[in-house]
Amino acid sequence: MSLSSTYRPDPRFAALGDDFSDAVDPADFPQATERFWNARWAGQTGLDALTADERIAHFQRFDALPDNQQRPRAMRYHGHQFRTYNPELGDGRGFLFAQLRDQHGRLLDLATKGSGQTPWSRAGDGRLTLKGAVREIMATEMLEALGVYTSKTFAVFETGEDLHRNDEPSPTRSAVLTRLGHSHMRFGTFQRHAYEGAEDRIDQLIGHALENYYPDQADAADAPSALLEQVVGASARLAASWMAAGFVHGVLNTDNLNVTGESFDYGPWRFLPHYEPGFTAAYFDHSGLYAYARQPEAVFWALQQFAGALSLSGDAKQLEAVLATFPAVYRLALLDAFLARFGVQSAGRDNDEAMVRAFLGFMQPTQLPWEAAFFDWFGGEASAGRAMSGARGKRYTGELFKTWQDALYQHEPVRPERLQHAYFASEAPVHMVIDKVEADWAAIAEGDDWSQLHQTLGRIADAREAYDLGAGRRGFVPAA
């Protein structure tokens, strides 16, 4: 088998036992057409040398990788869905396929979406539409470029089945997707065992999470509080990064948030076309519960449910004290996220806050495209000539702009040499708004033309290289 020397299998979760997951078999698909392969992250995990046939064997048929988990495991969890508790959840169309270490030593999961029915499928067929897979490729690639700690779309194969869905034209094409993630231990994983009153299982999960994801806290005297403190910090940084990216996840249920603070599971996501606090992604989010500006609140609420599950093992008052740190941690994380997006360094927290407030004050009435403002003014004053002479230069005027400009100019650029990247010579940035997503999909659906998507992914790769937002940011380790 063609494996690189950097392949480091390390299956850990299955060892917890059958109380936490169920051994399942993947579906037998009639077709295997490779549609996406993440060469960068294959290189990070020692899977870059796989042949085309080996990719099919391991990422369409899901034959076990060497020295790895021998059977797929559908993970057990519960969760609050739009704040209503649902004890009928679990991996219904996916499973944990393998675990391995990357070049930085992190334990990573290879998990699936659309790989067939499991004991938790309920009435579902366990499948994924090809459109859903393409949308997840777009979301993960764009978010990674913007510095959000996200799961990576690792592989997508079209599988040759006709699927029927109520919310899109049917029949539609099918696919199976493999995502690479830091962890698929969801808040709902803990909730399930708390619901069943299984304190011993909660203890096992806490120990597993600390040992594998926060090893410097593995010997903490108060393990539940130590884990919660780490998850609060990671989740605050995640929420902040979504806000700076202008990203709306759409479904922030407690089964869609995990202990490593990594964004994952992309259904009805959207990027802001322009600044609109009440912007929602899901057509069924009638109350705006998960609207753009309410995402930090949603994450904090989910953390409270996570802490409630941990309280079976930990001290409730101490857990409450840890939870109370979220607003302050989030506030600092938000400033850091906006500074990174503008490519400037801190000028003191008061000045940083003034800059972000002035930016949002300018953006709301002008309705300037969200991504364009970061693109035009990346590096702060170092981009003034480029921004003012560019396609949107005439829109940078008025008192609101002057207030923001003055605040921005107090911040020195970080690595201004990034502005020499060819990406910044473009007239406009790549911006993954819904019209762009639908246009790229239409070319595939109507003419099986993948060139438009590949062009978009190339532009995203340019943005990732130009912004280079991963380097040095806590909680994010960039690809080599």
N, C-alpha and C positions, 0 to 999 in steps of 0.2 A: 504494500500500500504506500502511496506517495504522501508522506508526512514530513514536515520540516522538523529540524532538531529542536525548535522552540515550542513544539506541541507538548503541553503539560497537562494531561488529564488529571482531574481531582474531584471525582464524584463525592459529594458530601451529603446532600439533602436526603437521598434515599436511605442513608444509614439511620435516619431518625425513626424509620419504621412505618408500618402500614396505617398508623393512626393519622398520618399527615399527608399521605398521597396513595394513589391506587395505580398498580401496574396495568397498562392498557396496550392495545395494539393499534398501530396506525392504519388509516384507510388504505385500501388497494386502489390506487388511481389508474385510470386508463391511459393517461398521457403524461409525459415528462418533458416539457419545453422550458428550458431555463430562460427566465426573463430578467433576472437581476442577480448579480454576485458581487459582494462587497470585498473587492480585492484588498483594500487597505486594511480592513479589520481581519480578513483571513490571514494576512501577514502578521498581525499582532498576536494571533492565537495559534500559529503553526499549521494552519490549514490551507495555506496558499499554494501548496504543491499538488493538491488533489487534481486528478484528471477529470475530464468531463463526465466519464462514466462513474467515477467515484463520487462526484458531487450528486449525481442522481441517486446513487445507492444510499448516501447518508442524509441528503436533504430533500429527497422526494419519497423514497421508500423508508427512510429512517432506520437503516441498518445501524447497529451500535458502532460507535467509534472505538478504536482500540483502547483497551484498559479503561473504559469509561462505563457509564451507567448501562447496564445490559438490557433493560427494557424501559420504554418511556413511562413517565409517572405523571398522572393527572393530579394536580395539587388540590387539596381540600381547603376551602375557606368559606366564610360568610361575608356579609357586608351590608352597610347602609346604602341603599340606592335612592337618591334624592331624599335622603334622611329618613327613609322607611327601612326598617331592618328586614333583611331577606335571608332566611336560613336554608335556602334551596340552591345556593351558589356553589361554585367550584369550577375547575377547568372543564368547560363544556365543549370546547372545540380546539383544545390545545393541550400540550403536555410539556413537561421538562424533559428534554432529550439528552442533554449532556452538560457536564460542568468541567471547566478547565481554567487554567491560569494564563493571564496575558503576560506581556513582557515586563509589566510593572508589578507582577506578583498578585494582582487582584483576582479573586475568585469570580468567574463569570458564568452565566447560564446561557445555554442555547435552548430556547423554548419556541414552541410553534403556535401558529394560528391557522385554523382550517385543516387540521390533520386528521379529522374524523371524530366520531362519537366517543363519549366516555360515560362513566356512570353519572356524570353531572350535566349531561346534555339536555336533560328535560325533554322538551318536544323538538329540539333543534336538530339539524342534520349534521352539525359538526364541521361544516364547510365554510369557506371564505370566498367571497367574490373576487374576481381579478381586479375590479375597480377598487375594492377595499385594500388589496395588497398594494396597488399603485399609489393610492393615497397615503399609505403608511410609509412607502419609500420616500415620497415627497416631504412628508412631515419630519421624519427622522433626519434626512439629509439637510433640510433647511434649518432645523433647530440646532443640529451640531454645528453648522456654519455660524450661527448666531451665539454660540457659547453656552447653550442650554445643555445640561447634563441629561442626555437622553439615551434610551435604548437605541441600538443600531439595527436597521434592517439588514440581515446577513445574506439571506437567499430567498428568492421567489421562483417557484415553478408553476407554470400553468398546467392544470391537471385534467382538462378535457371533459368536464362534466357540465351539464346545464343546470343552473340553480334558479330557483324561484324565490323572489323576495317581494315583500309588499311595498317597499319604499323606493324601488327603482324598476326600470323596465325589465321584464322577464320573458323568456329565460335569459340568464346572463352567464358569462364565462366564470370559471372557477380557478382557484389558485391555492397553493399552500405556501405559507410564509414562515421563515425561521428568523427570530430576532435574537440578537446578542444583548444581554443585559447584565448589569451588576448584581441584581437580585430580583427574584420574583416572589419574595416573602412580603406579602401584602399586609396592610393593617388588618384586613379581613381574615388573614391566616390566624392571627391571634384572637380575633373576635369569635371565630368558630369554637375554639377550645374554651374560651371564657364562657360562652353561651352554654357549653356542656358541663361547666363547672370543673374542668380538668386542670387543677392547679399544677399538677406534675408536668403536664404537657406544655403549659405556659412557661414553666421553668426550663424545659428542654429547648423551646423556641428562643427564649432569651439567651441562654447559653450558646446556642448555635449562632445566633445573630452577632453576638459580641465576639465570639471566637473567629468567625469568618469575615466579618465586615468592619468590626471596630476592635481589632485585637489588642490595642493599647488599653482597652477598658475590660479586657477579659477577666481580670482578677479584681474588679471593683467590689468593694464591700457591699454596696447597695446596687446590685446588678440591674433591677428594673429601672431605677432612676437613672443609672448610667446609660442604659440603652435609650431611654426616652430623651435624655439630654442630647445625644447624638442625632436622633431622628428629628427632634425639633429643629436643630441647626440645619440639617440637610434639607428638611422640608421647607424651611424659611428661605434658604437659598434657591430652592427650586421655584417656589412661588415668585420670588423676586426676578428670577431670570425669565420666567414666562412674561412678566409685566414689561420688562425691558425689551423683550423680543416682539411684543405686541401679539402674543399667542394666546388663544382661547382653547383650552383643552376640550371643554364641552361636557365631560361626564366625570366630575371629581368625586365619585363614590368612594367609599373606604376600601373597596376591592381594587381600585385603580390608583392607589398610592402605596408606595413600598418603603421598606426600612432604610434604604440607601439614598432616598431622596432623588431618585432617577425618574424622569418623565418616561412614561410608556403607555401602551394600549391606546391607539389612535383610531377613534371612531369619527364622530361629527366635528372634528377640529376645524378651526379657522384662524387665519391671521387678520389682524385689524387692517381694513383698507385705509382708515384714518382714525384719529383718536376719538373713541366713543366709549365712555365708561360702561354703558349698558349693553354693549354689543354681545350677543350670544352666538354660540356655535350650533347648538342642537335645536332643531325645529320643534322638538317636544319639550324644551325647557321654557314652558309658558310663563313661569314666574320670574325668570332671569336669575335663578338660584346660582348658576355657575357662569354668570356674565363676567366679562373681562375684569371689571373693577372689584368683583366679589370673590375672585379666586383666592386671595390671601385669607379671607374670612372662611371660605370653604375648606381650605387646608387646615386652618386652626381648629375648625369644628371636627374634622376628621381626626386630628391629633388628640382631641379630647376623648374620642371614642377609643382610640388606640390606648390611651392612658387608662381608660376604664377597664380594658381587657388586662392590662399589666397589673392593675390593682389587686387581682387575685393573688399575686405573688409579692407585690410591693406595698409600701406604706402610702396610703392615699394622700396624706398631707404633703409628703415629700414629692410625690408625683404632681400634685397641684402646684407646688412651688416651681417645679421645672417647667410646667406648662405656662406659667405666668411670665416666663422669659421670652416667649415667642414674639410679642410685639416689638420689643427692643432689638432682638436678633434680626427680625424681618426688616425693620427700618434701616439698619446698617447694611444688610444684604441688598436692599433695593438701591441704595446709593451706590454701592460697589458695582451692581449690575449696570446701572445707567452710565457710570463713569467708564466701565469697560466698553460699552457699546459706542460711546463717543470717542474712545481712544484717548482719554485724558486722565491725569492723576488727580488725587484729592487735593482740594485747596482748603481743607478744614471742613468739618461736618456741617457747620452752619452755611458755609458757602456752597457746599455740595447740595444741600437741601434747597437753597435758594435757586440754584441752577435748574434742578429737576422741576420745581414748582413753576419757574418761569417758562421752561420748555413746554410743559403741559398747558400752561395758560396761553401760550402762543398757538399750540397745535389744535386746540379744540375749536376756536372760532374760524381758523383759516382752513381747516379740513385738508391740510397738506398730506399727501400719502405718507403713512407712518414710516415705512422703510426708507423713503427718499430723504427724510430729514437726517437720519443717521449716516446715510451714504454721503450726502452733501457736506456734512460738518464733522466727519470723522477726523480726529486730530485737533478739533477746536479751531483756534485762530489760524493754524497751519493750513486749513482748507478754505480760508475766507475767499481768496481769489477764485478758486475753482467753483465754490458754491455760488458766488455772486454773478459769475459769468456763465453759469450753466443754465440748463433748460428751465430751472425753477427760480432763477435769480431774482426775477421781478416780484416774486411772492415773499421775499425776505425784506419786508419793509414795515413801517409803523411802530408805534410805541411798544406793543407787546413783543415784537421781534427785538427791538432795541434793548428791552429789559433782559430778554434771554441772552442776547448776544453779549451784553456786558458781563453777565454772570458766567457765561461759557468761557469768555476770554480770560477769566481769572485762573483757569485751569491749564496747566502745561500739558503738551501732548506726551503720550507714552509711545516710544518707538515710532517716531514720525516717519522713519524710512519705509514703513508699511504703505504710505501713500504713493510710493513709486510703483506699486503693483499695477499691472495693466488694467485690472478691474476698475480702478478709480479713474481711468480715462474714458470709461463708458458714460453714456448720457444718463442712464438710469440703472438702478440696482435690480437684481432679481428679487421679486416680491411675490410670495406664494399666496396671493389672494385667491378667492374662490373662482373668479373668472379664468385665471391662469390654470388652476387645477382642472377645471372642467374642459378647457380647450385642449390641454394635453391628453386628457382621457378620451375626448371625442375623436381625436385622430386615431387612437387605438381601436375604439369601439366601432368606428365607421369604416376604416380602411386598413386596420391592423398595421398602422404606421407608427412605429416606435421612435422615429427620428426626432420628433418634437420633444418627447420626454427626455431622450438622451441629451439633446441640446440644453434643456433646462437643467439637468443634472450636471452638465459641464459648467454652466454658469454658476450653479451653487458651489461647485468645487472651487471655482475661481474666488468666490466670496469667502469661502472658508480659509483659503490660503491668504487672501488679502487682509481680512480682519484679524486672523490668527488669535481668536479670543480665548482659546483653550490654555495657552501657555501661562503657567504660574497661577491660575485661578484655583482656589481651594475647591475640592470636590469634583474637579474635572481633570482627567489625564488625557492629553491629546494623542492622537495616533502619531506614529513615527513618520 
